[in-house]
Amino acid sequence: MKTILVIEDEQSIADTVVHSIEREGYAAVWCERGLPGLERVKAGDCALVVLDIGLPDISGFELCKAIRAVSGVPVIFLTARDDEIDKIVGLEIGADDYVTKPFSPRELVARIKTVLRRMELPAERKTKEGSSHQRLVIDPAKLQALFDGRKLELTRYEFNLLSLLASHPGHVYTREAIMDAVWSSDSDSFDRTVDAHVKSLRAKFREIDGSLDPILTHRGMGYALRDDL
Ligand code: CA
């Protein structure tokens, strides 16, 4: 049974989160403070961390950095404010996803499953070999992308970004390479633009298949499209 660590100081929220995690067949461990949570991560038995940003003893951002220094365990942030979201998306804090308060337990559990699946990809890929069904189809002439036969409504930049990743599935593109290929050279956008567009692309895929994240994040390197689509 996978254990999910919940670091959240508000008991009512923690109760909801713990309950919905346990209902899905995971074990849940609750830490009310950040630093004991970090100790728990160091024990090495947690499959994923749900991390509140506003904690009494240390900010969730600082804690995530501390976790990253000792562990590759996936982290999903619980956030209450827009400026916190900007920070998660903009800075490379190393979080895998975030959920905005107030959130539905169902949404949180869906995110947890997606992140855990992403972690298991290498094993899963082996069993899928031999499948010839192509889920993602890109038509450059029509500037159109279909996923499971359904049209993805993409902006120009999202389409260009997806086309680039799909040109070599599995290949890791750095943010710099994506910027060069997708945005014009005189653009004054920052890296965060890439992250923001990856995020919106993911959301559009999630609308079609909530259990699948076709874009892989390679921490500190960049992004790749799954090579089994
Ligand atoms: Ca809090």
Residues whose N, C-alpha, C, O or C-beta is under 5 A from the ligand:
A	BS01	CA	D9 E10 D52 G54 L55
